[in-house]
């Protein structure tokens, strides 16, 4: 199994675990397409963690969620918990 496939499965698992949202691979590809097209309304860049990984906020099934995107593999890696977003916002206010 490739790293890209593992990242996609991990994203699906975390989305279900943390938010109760089930999503299929086609929907994931649609969300990746929004990131690649740089749709400012649906995707907001929060921070760059490395040369290939960044954190975005996306509306997925009606919920705004922090997600990690891998630019090299063009995959969503994980869905971060809402607590991460709260810490990030607090850090940015300092």
Buried (B, 14 or more C-beta within 10 A) or exposed (E): EEEBEEBBEBBBEBBEEBBEBEBEEEBBEEBBEBBEEEEEEBBBEBEEEEEEBBBBBBBBEEEEBBBBBBBEBBBBBBBBBBEBBEEBEEEEEE
